[in-house]
Amino acid sequence: MPDSHALSQRKTKIIATVGPACDDVATLEAMIHAGLNVVRLNLSHEDYESHANRVAQVRQAALI
């Protein structure tokens, strides 16, 4: 896994829109380790509670 300094020096950022297919922390963790920098939520789909749960999962995956 690349060190955090190398990740912060990249000029290209990876942005992903996450939805129901990414509803587990292990998937989100794998995406982050693969180079994901920014998570995007499409708020036109699902309800706010689902999005709040997904944000919590992303935060948990980012800490691992």
CHARMM-style PDB file with segment names, atoms N, HN, CA, C and O in Angstrom:
ATOM      1  N   MET     1       0.850  -1.171   0.000  1.00  0.00      PROA
ATOM      2  CA  MET     1       0.000   0.000   0.000  1.00  0.00      PROA
ATOM      3  C   MET     1       0.895   1.233   0.000  1.00  0.00      PROA
ATOM      4  O   MET     1       1.856   1.289   0.768  1.00  0.00      PROA
ATOM      5  N   PRO     2       0.601   2.231  -0.851  1.00  0.00      PROA
ATOM      6  CA  PRO     2       1.410   3.433  -0.891  1.00  0.00      PROA
ATOM      7  C   PRO     2       1.292   4.206   0.413  1.00  0.00      PROA
ATOM      8  O   PRO     2       0.260   4.175   1.083  1.00  0.00      PROA
ATOM      9  N   ASP     3       2.385   4.908   0.762  1.00  0.00      PROA
ATOM     10  HN  ASP     3       3.223   4.933   0.217  1.00  0.00      PROA
ATOM     11  CA  ASP     3       2.306   5.699   1.994  1.00  0.00      PROA
ATOM     12  C   ASP     3       1.452   6.939   1.778  1.00  0.00      PROA
ATOM     13  O   ASP     3       1.213   7.346   0.642  1.00  0.00      PROA
ATOM     14  N   SER     4       0.993   7.535   2.871  1.00  0.00      PROA
ATOM     15  HN  SER     4       1.187   7.204   3.794  1.00  0.00      PROA
ATOM     16  CA  SER     4       0.061   8.662   2.773  1.00  0.00      PROA
ATOM     17  C   SER     4       0.706   9.878   2.119  1.00  0.00      PROA
ATOM     18  O   SER     4       0.017  10.667   1.473  1.00  0.00      PROA
ATOM     19  N   HSD     5       2.020  10.041   2.277  1.00  0.00      PROA
ATOM     20  HN  HSD     5       2.579   9.400   2.802  1.00  0.00      PROA
ATOM     21  CA  HSD     5       2.695  11.173   1.643  1.00  0.00      PROA
ATOM     22  C   HSD     5       2.635  11.045   0.121  1.00  0.00      PROA
ATOM     23  O   HSD     5       2.387  12.026  -0.580  1.00  0.00      PROA
ATOM     24  N   ALA     6       2.860   9.846  -0.380  1.00  0.00      PROA
ATOM     25  HN  ALA     6       3.061   9.049   0.189  1.00  0.00      PROA
ATOM     26  CA  ALA     6       2.803   9.624  -1.829  1.00  0.00      PROA
ATOM     27  C   ALA     6       1.394   9.862  -2.354  1.00  0.00      PROA
ATOM     28  O   ALA     6       1.224  10.416  -3.440  1.00  0.00      PROA
ATOM     29  N   LEU     7       0.377   9.446  -1.591  1.00  0.00      PROA
ATOM     30  HN  LEU     7       0.515   8.996  -0.709  1.00  0.00      PROA
ATOM     31  CA  LEU     7      -1.001   9.659  -2.029  1.00  0.00      PROA
ATOM     32  C   LEU     7      -1.340  11.137  -2.089  1.00  0.00      PROA
ATOM     33  O   LEU     7      -2.058  11.570  -2.990  1.00  0.00      PROA
ATOM     34  N   SER     8      -0.839  11.913  -1.149  1.00  0.00      PROA
ATOM     35  HN  SER     8      -0.256  11.561  -0.417  1.00  0.00      PROA
ATOM     36  CA  SER     8      -1.164  13.338  -1.131  1.00  0.00      PROA
ATOM     37  C   SER     8      -0.433  14.104  -2.227  1.00  0.00      PROA
ATOM     38  O   SER     8      -0.832  15.222  -2.553  1.00  0.00      PROA
ATOM     39  N   GLN     9       0.607  13.547  -2.795  1.00  0.00      PROA
ATOM     40  HN  GLN     9       0.930  12.638  -2.530  1.00  0.00      PROA
ATOM     41  CA  GLN     9       1.383  14.217  -3.834  1.00  0.00      PROA
ATOM     42  C   GLN     9       0.857  13.958  -5.245  1.00  0.00      PROA
ATOM     43  O   GLN     9       1.316  14.583  -6.201  1.00  0.00      PROA
ATOM     44  N   ARG    10      -0.100  13.044  -5.382  1.00  0.00      PROA
ATOM     45  HN  ARG    10      -0.473  12.536  -4.605  1.00  0.00      PROA
ATOM     46  CA  ARG    10      -0.642  12.770  -6.711  1.00  0.00      PROA
ATOM     47  C   ARG    10      -1.394  13.980  -7.226  1.00  0.00      PROA
ATOM     48  O   ARG    10      -2.038  14.696  -6.459  1.00  0.00      PROA
ATOM     49  N   LYS    11      -1.311  14.205  -8.526  1.00  0.00      PROA
ATOM     50  HN  LYS    11      -0.788  13.623  -9.149  1.00  0.00      PROA
ATOM     51  CA  LYS    11      -2.026  15.325  -9.126  1.00  0.00      PROA
ATOM     52  C   LYS    11      -3.414  14.918  -9.598  1.00  0.00      PROA
ATOM     53  O   LYS    11      -4.286  15.768  -9.780  1.00  0.00      PROA
ATOM     54  N   THR    12      -3.618  13.641  -9.794  1.00  0.00      PROA
ATOM     55  HN  THR    12      -2.910  12.950  -9.646  1.00  0.00      PROA
ATOM     56  CA  THR    12      -4.914  13.134 -10.227  1.00  0.00      PROA
ATOM     57  C   THR    12      -5.667  12.609  -9.021  1.00  0.00      PROA
ATOM     58  O   THR    12      -5.104  11.893  -8.192  1.00  0.00      PROA
ATOM     59  N   LYS    13      -6.933  12.961  -8.922  1.00  0.00      PROA
ATOM     60  HN  LYS    13      -7.391  13.542  -9.595  1.00  0.00      PROA
ATOM     61  CA  LYS    13      -7.778  12.485  -7.827  1.00  0.00      PROA
ATOM     62  C   LYS    13      -8.820  11.530  -8.390  1.00  0.00      PROA
ATOM     63  O   LYS    13      -9.274  11.697  -9.522  1.00  0.00      PROA
ATOM     64  N   ILE    14      -9.195  10.543  -7.610  1.00  0.00      PROA
ATOM     65  HN  ILE    14      -8.827  10.407  -6.691  1.00  0.00      PROA
ATOM     66  CA  ILE    14     -10.204   9.576  -8.020  1.00  0.00      PROA
ATOM     67  C   ILE    14     -11.477   9.865  -7.243  1.00  0.00      PROA
ATOM     68  O   ILE    14     -11.482   9.876  -6.012  1.00  0.00      PROA
ATOM     69  N   ILE    15     -12.560  10.100  -7.981  1.00  0.00      PROA
ATOM     70  HN  ILE    15     -12.556  10.091  -8.981  1.00  0.00      PROA
ATOM     71  CA  ILE    15     -13.863  10.412  -7.404  1.00  0.00      PROA
ATOM     72  C   ILE    15     -14.815   9.287  -7.790  1.00  0.00      PROA
ATOM     73  O   ILE    15     -14.857   8.874  -8.949  1.00  0.00      PROA
ATOM     74  N   ALA    16     -15.581   8.790  -6.816  1.00  0.00      PROA
ATOM     75  HN  ALA    16     -15.547   9.126  -5.875  1.00  0.00      PROA
ATOM     76  CA  ALA    16     -16.543   7.721  -7.094  1.00  0.00      PROA
ATOM     77  C   ALA    16     -17.893   8.076  -6.490  1.00  0.00      PROA
ATOM     78  O   ALA    16     -17.977   8.561  -5.362  1.00  0.00      PROA
ATOM     79  N   THR    17     -18.940   7.829  -7.254  1.00  0.00      PROA
ATOM     80  HN  THR    17     -18.872   7.435  -8.171  1.00  0.00      PROA
ATOM     81  CA  THR    17     -20.296   7.952  -6.729  1.00  0.00      PROA
ATOM     82  C   THR    17     -20.639   6.612  -6.105  1.00  0.00      PROA
ATOM     83  O   THR    17     -20.638   5.587  -6.786  1.00  0.00      PROA
ATOM     84  N   VAL    18     -20.933   6.617  -4.810  1.00  0.00      PROA
ATOM     85  HN  VAL    18     -20.934   7.450  -4.257  1.00  0.00      PROA
ATOM     86  CA  VAL    18     -21.244   5.366  -4.129  1.00  0.00      PROA
ATOM     87  C   VAL    18     -22.741   5.257  -3.896  1.00  0.00      PROA
ATOM     88  O   VAL    18     -23.437   6.247  -3.673  1.00  0.00      PROA
ATOM     89  N   GLY    19     -23.205   4.025  -3.956  1.00  0.00      PROA
ATOM     90  HN  GLY    19     -22.639   3.221  -4.138  1.00  0.00      PROA
ATOM     91  CA  GLY    19     -24.625   3.750  -3.766  1.00  0.00      PROA
ATOM     92  C   GLY    19     -24.803   2.400  -3.104  1.00  0.00      PROA
ATOM     93  O   GLY    19     -23.909   1.930  -2.401  1.00  0.00      PROA
ATOM     94  N   PRO    20     -25.941   1.775  -3.319  1.00  0.00      PROA
ATOM     95  CA  PRO    20     -26.251   0.509  -2.657  1.00  0.00      PROA
ATOM     96  C   PRO    20     -25.243  -0.613  -2.934  1.00  0.00      PROA
ATOM     97  O   PRO    20     -25.089  -1.510  -2.104  1.00  0.00      PROA
ATOM     98  N   ALA    21     -24.569  -0.584  -4.055  1.00  0.00      PROA
ATOM     99  HN  ALA    21     -24.694   0.145  -4.729  1.00  0.00      PROA
ATOM    100  CA  ALA    21     -23.590  -1.630  -4.356  1.00  0.00      PROA
ATOM    101  C   ALA    21     -22.362  -1.551  -3.452  1.00  0.00      PROA
ATOM    102  O   ALA    21     -21.593  -2.508  -3.356  1.00  0.00      PROA
ATOM    103  N   CYS    22     -22.183  -0.422  -2.798  1.00  0.00      PROA
ATOM    104  HN  CYS    22     -22.808   0.355  -2.876  1.00  0.00      PROA
ATOM    105  CA  CYS    22     -21.028  -0.206  -1.914  1.00  0.00      PROA
ATOM    106  C   CYS    22     -21.463  -0.140  -0.458  1.00  0.00      PROA
ATOM    107  O   CYS    22     -20.874   0.600   0.330  1.00  0.00      PROA
ATOM    108  N   ASP    23     -22.475  -0.896  -0.093  1.00  0.00      PROA
ATOM    109  HN  ASP    23     -22.954  -1.497  -0.733  1.00  0.00      PROA
ATOM    110  CA  ASP    23     -23.067  -0.763   1.236  1.00  0.00      PROA
ATOM    111  C   ASP    23     -22.347  -1.500   2.347  1.00  0.00      PROA
ATOM    112  O   ASP    23     -22.926  -1.702   3.415  1.00  0.00      PROA
ATOM    113  N   ASP    24     -21.116  -1.907   2.138  1.00  0.00      PROA
ATOM    114  HN  ASP    24     -20.645  -1.743   1.271  1.00  0.00      PROA
ATOM    115  CA  ASP    24     -20.397  -2.511   3.257  1.00  0.00      PROA
ATOM    116  C   ASP    24     -19.025  -1.862   3.391  1.00  0.00      PROA
ATOM    117  O   ASP    24     -18.434  -1.407   2.412  1.00  0.00      PROA
ATOM    118  N   VAL    25     -18.540  -1.830   4.609  1.00  0.00      PROA
ATOM    119  HN  VAL    25     -19.020  -2.200   5.405  1.00  0.00      PROA
ATOM    120  CA  VAL    25     -17.290  -1.147   4.921  1.00  0.00      PROA
ATOM    121  C   VAL    25     -16.121  -1.789   4.181  1.00  0.00      PROA
ATOM    122  O   VAL    25     -15.204  -1.082   3.762  1.00  0.00      PROA
ATOM    123  N   ALA    26     -16.130  -3.102   4.011  1.00  0.00      PROA
ATOM    124  HN  ALA    26     -16.874  -3.677   4.352  1.00  0.00      PROA
ATOM    125  CA  ALA    26     -15.027  -3.789   3.333  1.00  0.00      PROA
ATOM    126  C   ALA    26     -14.881  -3.319   1.886  1.00  0.00      PROA
ATOM    127  O   ALA    26     -13.761  -3.129   1.412  1.00  0.00      PROA
ATOM    128  N   THR    27     -15.984  -3.131   1.186  1.00  0.00      PROA
ATOM    129  HN  THR    27     -16.894  -3.286   1.571  1.00  0.00      PROA
ATOM    130  CA  THR    27     -15.939  -2.637  -0.192  1.00  0.00      PROA
ATOM    131  C   THR    27     -15.394  -1.221  -0.235  1.00  0.00      PROA
ATOM    132  O   THR    27     -14.550  -0.903  -1.073  1.00  0.00      PROA
ATOM    133  N   LEU    28     -15.870  -0.376   0.657  1.00  0.00      PROA
ATOM    134  HN  LEU    28     -16.556  -0.635   1.337  1.00  0.00      PROA
ATOM    135  CA  LEU    28     -15.393   1.007   0.705  1.00  0.00      PROA
ATOM    136  C   LEU    28     -13.911   1.062   1.067  1.00  0.00      PROA
ATOM    137  O   LEU    28     -13.161   1.862   0.508  1.00  0.00      PROA
ATOM    138  N   GLU    29     -13.494   0.217   1.993  1.00  0.00      PROA
ATOM    139  HN  GLU    29     -14.103  -0.434   2.446  1.00  0.00      PROA
ATOM    140  CA  GLU    29     -12.085   0.160   2.378  1.00  0.00      PROA
ATOM    141  C   GLU    29     -11.226  -0.245   1.183  1.00  0.00      PROA
ATOM    142  O   GLU    29     -10.160   0.332   0.963  1.00  0.00      PROA
ATOM    143  N   ALA    30     -11.680  -1.232   0.410  1.00  0.00      PROA
ATOM    144  HN  ALA    30     -12.546  -1.700   0.588  1.00  0.00      PROA
ATOM    145  CA  ALA    30     -10.936  -1.669  -0.775  1.00  0.00      PROA
ATOM    146  C   ALA    30     -10.836  -0.544  -1.799  1.00  0.00      PROA
ATOM    147  O   ALA    30      -9.799  -0.373  -2.439  1.00  0.00      PROA
ATOM    148  N   MET    31     -11.910   0.222  -1.953  1.00  0.00      PROA
ATOM    149  HN  MET    31     -12.752   0.083  -1.432  1.00  0.00      PROA
ATOM    150  CA  MET    31     -11.891   1.348  -2.888  1.00  0.00      PROA
ATOM    151  C   MET    31     -10.895   2.414  -2.433  1.00  0.00      PROA
ATOM    152  O   MET    31     -10.173   2.981  -3.253  1.00  0.00      PROA
ATOM    153  N   ILE    32     -10.855   2.684  -1.141  1.00  0.00      PROA
ATOM    154  HN  ILE    32     -11.442   2.223  -0.475  1.00  0.00      PROA
ATOM    155  CA  ILE    32      -9.922   3.678  -0.606  1.00  0.00      PROA
ATOM    156  C   ILE    32      -8.489   3.206  -0.798  1.00  0.00      PROA
ATOM    157  O   ILE    32      -7.625   3.987  -1.196  1.00  0.00      PROA
ATOM    158  N   HSD    33      -8.231   1.929  -0.516  1.00  0.00      PROA
ATOM    159  HN  HSD    33      -8.933   1.295  -0.193  1.00  0.00      PROA
ATOM    160  CA  HSD    33      -6.876   1.395  -0.696  1.00  0.00      PROA
ATOM    161  C   HSD    33      -6.477   1.345  -2.166  1.00  0.00      PROA
ATOM    162  O   HSD    33      -5.289   1.360  -2.489  1.00  0.00      PROA
ATOM    163  N   ALA    34      -7.463   1.284  -3.059  1.00  0.00      PROA
ATOM    164  HN  ALA    34      -8.428   1.272  -2.797  1.00  0.00      PROA
ATOM    165  CA  ALA    34      -7.173   1.292  -4.493  1.00  0.00      PROA
ATOM    166  C   ALA    34      -6.887   2.701  -5.006  1.00  0.00      PROA
ATOM    167  O   ALA    34      -6.475   2.872  -6.153  1.00  0.00      PROA
ATOM    168  N   GLY    35      -7.106   3.721  -4.155  1.00  0.00      PROA
ATOM    169  HN  GLY    35      -7.442   3.582  -3.223  1.00  0.00      PROA
ATOM    170  CA  GLY    35      -6.761   5.080  -4.551  1.00  0.00      PROA
ATOM    171  C   GLY    35      -7.891   6.079  -4.518  1.00  0.00      PROA
ATOM    172  O   GLY    35      -7.703   7.223  -4.931  1.00  0.00      PROA
ATOM    173  N   LEU    36      -9.058   5.691  -4.042  1.00  0.00      PROA
ATOM    174  HN  LEU    36      -9.210   4.761  -3.707  1.00  0.00      PROA
ATOM    175  CA  LEU    36     -10.203   6.604  -3.982  1.00  0.00      PROA
ATOM    176  C   LEU    36      -9.889   7.794  -3.085  1.00  0.00      PROA
ATOM    177  O   LEU    36      -9.435   7.625  -1.954  1.00  0.00      PROA
ATOM    178  N   ASN    37     -10.136   9.010  -3.599  1.00  0.00      PROA
ATOM    179  HN  ASN    37     -10.505   9.148  -4.518  1.00  0.00      PROA
ATOM    180  CA  ASN    37      -9.897  10.235  -2.831  1.00  0.00      PROA
ATOM    181  C   ASN    37     -11.178  10.914  -2.372  1.00  0.00      PROA
ATOM    182  O   ASN    37     -11.229  11.470  -1.275  1.00  0.00      PROA
ATOM    183  N   VAL    38     -12.216  10.871  -3.208  1.00  0.00      PROA
ATOM    184  HN  VAL    38     -12.174  10.420  -4.099  1.00  0.00      PROA
ATOM    185  CA  VAL    38     -13.448  11.614  -2.932  1.00  0.00      PROA
ATOM    186  C   VAL    38     -14.640  10.692  -3.155  1.00  0.00      PROA
ATOM    187  O   VAL    38     -14.716   9.980  -4.157  1.00  0.00      PROA
ATOM    188  N   VAL    39     -15.570  10.719  -2.201  1.00  0.00      PROA
ATOM    189  HN  VAL    39     -15.508  11.297  -1.387  1.00  0.00      PROA
ATOM    190  CA  VAL    39     -16.813   9.962  -2.332  1.00  0.00      PROA
ATOM    191  C   VAL    39     -17.926  10.942  -2.639  1.00  0.00      PROA
ATOM    192  O   VAL    39     -18.060  11.975  -1.982  1.00  0.00      PROA
ATOM    193  N   ARG    40     -18.723  10.611  -3.641  1.00  0.00      PROA
ATOM    194  HN  ARG    40     -18.615   9.772  -4.174  1.00  0.00      PROA
ATOM    195  CA  ARG    40     -19.851  11.449  -4.048  1.00  0.00      PROA
ATOM    196  C   ARG    40     -21.133  10.676  -3.794  1.00  0.00      PROA
ATOM    197  O   ARG    40     -21.206   9.477  -4.061  1.00  0.00      PROA
ATOM    198  N   LEU    41     -22.148  11.368  -3.274  1.00  0.00      PROA
ATOM    199  HN  LEU    41     -22.088  12.343  -3.057  1.00  0.00      PROA
ATOM    200  CA  LEU    41     -23.468  10.775  -3.075  1.00  0.00      PROA
ATOM    201  C   LEU    41     -24.447  11.458  -4.011  1.00  0.00      PROA
ATOM    202  O   LEU    41     -24.456  12.684  -4.117  1.00  0.00      PROA
ATOM    203  N   ASN    42     -25.269  10.675  -4.689  1.00  0.00      PROA
ATOM    204  HN  ASN    42     -25.261   9.679  -4.603  1.00  0.00      PROA
ATOM    205  CA  ASN    42     -26.314  11.235  -5.536  1.00  0.00      PROA
ATOM    206  C   ASN    42     -27.578  11.328  -4.685  1.00  0.00      PROA
ATOM    207  O   ASN    42     -28.274  10.333  -4.486  1.00  0.00      PROA
ATOM    208  N   LEU    43     -27.867  12.519  -4.190  1.00  0.00      PROA
ATOM    209  HN  LEU    43     -27.302  13.328  -4.352  1.00  0.00      PROA
ATOM    210  CA  LEU    43     -28.973  12.704  -3.256  1.00  0.00      PROA
ATOM    211  C   LEU    43     -30.342  12.642  -3.918  1.00  0.00      PROA
ATOM    212  O   LEU    43     -31.354  12.712  -3.222  1.00  0.00      PROA
ATOM    213  N   SER    44     -30.406  12.512  -5.260  1.00  0.00      PROA
ATOM    214  HN  SER    44     -29.584  12.456  -5.826  1.00  0.00      PROA
ATOM    215  CA  SER    44     -31.718  12.380  -5.890  1.00  0.00      PROA
ATOM    216  C   SER    44     -32.286  10.981  -5.754  1.00  0.00      PROA
ATOM    217  O   SER    44     -33.461  10.752  -6.043  1.00  0.00      PROA
ATOM    218  N   HSD    45     -31.462  10.049  -5.316  1.00  0.00      PROA
ATOM    219  HN  HSD    45     -30.508  10.234  -5.081  1.00  0.00      PROA
ATOM    220  CA  HSD    45     -31.909   8.671  -5.120  1.00  0.00      PROA
ATOM    221  C   HSD    45     -31.848   8.341  -3.637  1.00  0.00      PROA
ATOM    222  O   HSD    45     -30.978   8.837  -2.922  1.00  0.00      PROA
ATOM    223  N   GLU    46     -32.752   7.520  -3.182  1.00  0.00      PROA
ATOM    224  HN  GLU    46     -33.460   7.117  -3.763  1.00  0.00      PROA
ATOM    225  CA  GLU    46     -32.834   7.062  -1.796  1.00  0.00      PROA
ATOM    226  C   GLU    46     -33.222   8.208  -0.851  1.00  0.00      PROA
ATOM    227  O   GLU    46     -33.473   9.334  -1.279  1.00  0.00      PROA
ATOM    228  N   ASP    47     -33.263   7.886   0.433  1.00  0.00      PROA
ATOM    229  HN  ASP    47     -33.060   6.970   0.781  1.00  0.00      PROA
ATOM    230  CA  ASP    47     -33.649   8.891   1.427  1.00  0.00      PROA
ATOM    231  C   ASP    47     -32.423   9.359   2.215  1.00  0.00      PROA
ATOM    232  O   ASP    47     -31.336   8.794   2.096  1.00  0.00      PROA
ATOM    233  N   TYR    48     -32.622  10.393   3.014  1.00  0.00      PROA
ATOM    234  HN  TYR    48     -33.505  10.852   3.111  1.00  0.00      PROA
ATOM    235  CA  TYR    48     -31.499  10.983   3.740  1.00  0.00      PROA
ATOM    236  C   TYR    48     -30.924  10.032   4.787  1.00  0.00      PROA
ATOM    237  O   TYR    48     -29.725  10.070   5.062  1.00  0.00      PROA
ATOM    238  N   GLU    49     -31.754   9.193   5.363  1.00  0.00      PROA
ATOM    239  HN  GLU    49     -32.728   9.163   5.139  1.00  0.00      PROA
ATOM    240  CA  GLU    49     -31.262   8.237   6.355  1.00  0.00      PROA
ATOM    241  C   GLU    49     -30.283   7.251   5.714  1.00  0.00      PROA
ATOM    242  O   GLU    49     -29.260   6.915   6.310  1.00  0.00      PROA
ATOM    243  N   SER    50     -30.592   6.793   4.513  1.00  0.00      PROA
ATOM    244  HN  SER    50     -31.423   7.065   4.028  1.00  0.00      PROA
ATOM    245  CA  SER    50     -29.683   5.888   3.791  1.00  0.00      PROA
ATOM    246  C   SER    50     -28.351   6.567   3.521  1.00  0.00      PROA
ATOM    247  O   SER    50     -27.293   5.955   3.663  1.00  0.00      PROA
ATOM    248  N   HSD    51     -28.407   7.835   3.130  1.00  0.00      PROA
ATOM    249  HN  HSD    51     -29.266   8.332   3.014  1.00  0.00      PROA
ATOM    250  CA  HSD    51     -27.171   8.573   2.856  1.00  0.00      PROA
ATOM    251  C   HSD    51     -26.376   8.813   4.132  1.00  0.00      PROA
ATOM    252  O   HSD    51     -25.147   8.746   4.114  1.00  0.00      PROA
ATOM    253  N   ALA    52     -27.056   9.093   5.239  1.00  0.00      PROA
ATOM    254  HN  ALA    52     -28.055   9.148   5.254  1.00  0.00      PROA
ATOM    255  CA  ALA    52     -26.362   9.285   6.513  1.00  0.00      PROA
ATOM    256  C   ALA    52     -25.645   8.001   6.929  1.00  0.00      PROA
ATOM    257  O   ALA    52     -24.520   8.045   7.426  1.00  0.00      PROA
ATOM    258  N   ASN    53     -26.298   6.865   6.726  1.00  0.00      PROA
ATOM    259  HN  ASN    53     -27.212   6.829   6.323  1.00  0.00      PROA
ATOM    260  CA  ASN    53     -25.658   5.577   7.027  1.00  0.00      PROA
ATOM    261  C   ASN    53     -24.444   5.347   6.141  1.00  0.00      PROA
ATOM    262  O   ASN    53     -23.417   4.853   6.605  1.00  0.00      PROA
ATOM    263  N   ARG    54     -24.558   5.703   4.871  1.00  0.00      PROA
ATOM    264  HN  ARG    54     -25.392   6.105   4.494  1.00  0.00      PROA
ATOM    265  CA  ARG    54     -23.444   5.515   3.943  1.00  0.00      PROA
ATOM    266  C   ARG    54     -22.269   6.423   4.316  1.00  0.00      PROA
ATOM    267  O   ARG    54     -21.115   5.999   4.243  1.00  0.00      PROA
ATOM    268  N   VAL    55     -22.547   7.653   4.710  1.00  0.00      PROA
ATOM    269  HN  VAL    55     -23.484   7.997   4.769  1.00  0.00      PROA
ATOM    270  CA  VAL    55     -21.478   8.564   5.146  1.00  0.00      PROA
ATOM    271  C   VAL    55     -20.763   7.973   6.357  1.00  0.00      PROA
ATOM    272  O   VAL    55     -19.535   8.021   6.434  1.00  0.00      PROA
ATOM    273  N   ALA    56     -21.514   7.420   7.297  1.00  0.00      PROA
ATOM    274  HN  ALA    56     -22.511   7.381   7.234  1.00  0.00      PROA
ATOM    275  CA  ALA    56     -20.907   6.792   8.475  1.00  0.00      PROA
ATOM    276  C   ALA    56     -20.020   5.615   8.068  1.00  0.00      PROA
ATOM    277  O   ALA    56     -18.947   5.421   8.639  1.00  0.00      PROA
ATOM    278  N   GLN    57     -20.461   4.832   7.087  1.00  0.00      PROA
ATOM    279  HN  GLN    57     -21.333   4.989   6.623  1.00  0.00      PROA
ATOM    280  CA  GLN    57     -19.661   3.706   6.608  1.00  0.00      PROA
ATOM    281  C   GLN    57     -18.373   4.187   5.945  1.00  0.00      PROA
ATOM    282  O   GLN    57     -17.313   3.591   6.140  1.00  0.00      PROA
ATOM    283  N   VAL    58     -18.461   5.252   5.168  1.00  0.00      PROA
ATOM    284  HN  VAL    58     -19.322   5.736   5.010  1.00  0.00      PROA
ATOM    285  CA  VAL    58     -17.270   5.800   4.507  1.00  0.00      PROA
ATOM    286  C   VAL    58     -16.282   6.290   5.556  1.00  0.00      PROA
ATOM    287  O   VAL    58     -15.082   6.037   5.449  1.00  0.00      PROA
ATOM    288  N   ARG    59     -16.776   6.984   6.559  1.00  0.00      PROA
ATOM    289  HN  ARG    59     -17.751   7.189   6.646  1.00  0.00      PROA
ATOM    290  CA  ARG    59     -15.892   7.473   7.624  1.00  0.00      PROA
ATOM    291  C   ARG    59     -15.227   6.318   8.357  1.00  0.00      PROA
ATOM    292  O   ARG    59     -14.042   6.388   8.683  1.00  0.00      PROA
ATOM    293  N   GLN    60     -15.979   5.259   8.616  1.00  0.00      PROA
ATOM    294  HN  GLN    60     -16.941   5.202   8.351  1.00  0.00      PROA
ATOM    295  CA  GLN    60     -15.417   4.090   9.285  1.00  0.00      PROA
ATOM    296  C   GLN    60     -14.349   3.436   8.408  1.00  0.00      PROA
ATOM    297  O   GLN    60     -13.288   3.059   8.906  1.00  0.00      PROA
ATOM    298  N   ALA    61     -14.616   3.300   7.124  1.00  0.00      PROA
ATOM    299  HN  ALA    61     -15.478   3.606   6.720  1.00  0.00      PROA
ATOM    300  CA  ALA    61     -13.649   2.684   6.207  1.00  0.00      PROA
ATOM    301  C   ALA    61     -12.384   3.521   6.094  1.00  0.00      PROA
ATOM    302  O   ALA    61     -11.292   2.972   5.945  1.00  0.00      PROA
ATOM    303  N   ALA    62     -12.513   4.832   6.163  1.00  0.00      PROA
ATOM    304  HN  ALA    62     -13.400   5.278   6.284  1.00  0.00      PROA
ATOM    305  CA  ALA    62     -11.350   5.711   6.039  1.00  0.00      PROA
ATOM    306  C   ALA    62     -10.442   5.614   7.259  1.00  0.00      PROA
ATOM    307  O   ALA    62      -9.248   5.899   7.162  1.00  0.00      PROA
ATOM    308  N   LEU    63     -10.983   5.220   8.395  1.00  0.00      PROA
ATOM    309  HN  LEU    63     -11.952   4.988   8.474  1.00  0.00      PROA
ATOM    310  CA  LEU    63     -10.188   5.104   9.617  1.00  0.00      PROA
ATOM    311  C   LEU    63      -9.407   3.805   9.694  1.00  0.00      PROA
ATOM    312  O   LEU    63      -8.419   3.715  10.421  1.00  0.00      PROA
ATOM    313  N   ILE    64      -9.844   2.799   8.948  1.00  0.00      PROA
ATOM    314  HN  ILE    64     -10.647   2.872   8.357  1.00  0.00      PROA
ATOM    315  CA  ILE    64      -9.222   1.466   9.029  1.00  0.00      PROA
ATOM    316  C   ILE    64      -7.878   1.476   8.348  1.00  0.00      PROA
ATOM    317  OT1 ILE    64      -7.198   0.450   8.309  1.00  0.00      PROA
TER     318      ILE     64
END
